């Protein structure tokens, strides 16, 4: 019987801890045998040492560089007067996330409070209550408002279907809105893009454009009776998967500009667009393999059932194959996306200034020499937060879909 | 109209039409690209481009003009051909990948088993390891290890030298050097008779294997302990040592040293022994720990996929935890483990290309430098693609063979 299942507020925290220790298997485990005791003691020493080292690093590290360069970390050298192009996307993202999490995920109060706390700490540390802090806070409150709206709309007024439609529309419109805002009017060229913003955009575009392409490739590879299409898609997938991303990025830099046709000025396309093309193709080939796993897991009877009720190919695809296949491979799909997001750090090789490159430039400056570890740990933390929450999200979605339980 | 739809619903015709269209589109795109290549007016940066005729590789015979270090068996200098430079880079990649595969497998196996431990502390520690390392980009981890190693290791001018002393007897002086230029450890240097000795030792090895097989058969037939390991090993060692003495030391050990060059000994470097460079070490440590977090998930998944009855049966037989692991769980888990493990190895081999970030001279480094010097980027990219495809095919064929063996014999 653990303490969680029987909360009793009459006990003090210390008493509760003692009870938790008595209840848990810790008591029976930590000092079970001599070996266990030895491991426990060694772990204790390591933990104390690690806490001490980390604490010392946190206290004595020169974190000024991160405070000074906070803008560059987020958006590179994007001009100040154009930052308004970015904020609406952030707000929209916050609103849609709030709506969807209330509709489909139902995080507890604890998650919301910690989110709020993290948001305030971030805005305090990095934005120091200037106008950016207000904009950030605005985004946070929009998110919470969306959550509350969907929550109470569901419990009090039964408005879930409406909100679900709004949320889905929001997710679909998010990337187009972002692109329109970034390119409309006399926008700064993509040479000015940088920072975490570029990592997020590259990953988002590669996922949104690459996944449908991947579905097409996977269908081509698993199709029966069309050997030419099978050979073409298989060789495309295998060739793209054959070389590392770095090699493809070099190709994007040196070969792509002179083999692309000159329509729409494609061969004058700047480096970000070329990176996008490479990442889309790369992601499509890898995701195709994931999707293929899902397609192959579908029993033959499903195809036969679809044939027997006279579905056309596209009806079978839309109503029978894809829902089951994508559902089955959702965890691997999210893993692939996380990997892609991590791989966007490699774009520095074709001189895109992503967040890691901003960091490297920062600690190579004379003013900030000797701050390499601080910068790298900070950038690592940024990535860790995003990818870790993505993988937690996928676990939650898996639970809600009932994957692995039926 | 009716005949037209009938035409479309005849599956043979439909297949022909659909496939024909797809092939036509691909051919059209291909022709377009080739046409674009020939139309060199569009070229933006002539220095990096190729020029017709395409996909000819004569330029690889020219002088490379770059020196690659980190070589174990051979370093190349700037007078060697470009082909040699690329092959040396490929050799560096292969060396890195093979060390990494060993390191990451062992580490991943330990962590994966640790995540399933009954002991709370070990379980939590391994989970923490996986959750942290899996979620940080590999490039960033390489930078962090590079900074950490660079900060902690001393400069070569005051490199740490390790001696081996035995009760005051100085057996080996300056046995190992540690500095930020890497480790230098003693290594073997071949003399003129090395080939003969290798031949003799190889024959002895084959003979020992045959003897072991014979003894094993004898033991199976007659019972008793026929010392199936002891005799073959003894015979192999004896023949090798005698051959070594008779051939007048075909190889000798060499301890590393530090040489000074430049004005006033300003530039110092290792000489002799084997040098494991700081870059090599950084990548092995960083990518090894990183990939181990993925391998541990594979190990954990395949152990969890076994029926719980297997471990329980082992318990019922009174096997210890170690015996249960090595005799019951791992041999069975290996069957589901091998296919994803092969994928992971291929991924890791491709990931070694990140090593260019800290200046390790792998195949990407070599090809990029040559491409910068000589152009011909299309041809060089093709070569790079072929090299990586060959490595991936090699790994997957080895893993397929292993898979076949495990499925057949169950180890």
Interface residues (C-beta under 8 A of the other chain):
Chain A: X24 X25 X26 X29 X30 X36 X39 X40 X43 X225 X226 X227 X228 X229 X232 X239 X242 X243 X244 X245 X246 X247 X250 X251 X254 X255 X257 X258 X259 X260 X261 X262 X267 X268 X338 X342 X343 X345 X346 X349 X356 X360 X372 X373 X376 X377 X379 X380 X383 X384 X387 X388 X391
Chain B: X11 X15 X18 X19 X20 X22 X23 X26 X32 X33 X36 X37 X40 X42 X43 X44 X45 X48 X49 X118 X119 X120 X121 X122 X125 X131 X132 X134 X135 X136 X137 X138 X139 X140 X141 X143 X144 X147 X148 X151 X350 X351 X353 X354 X356 X357 X364 X368 X371 X377 X378 X381 X384 X385 X388 X389 X392
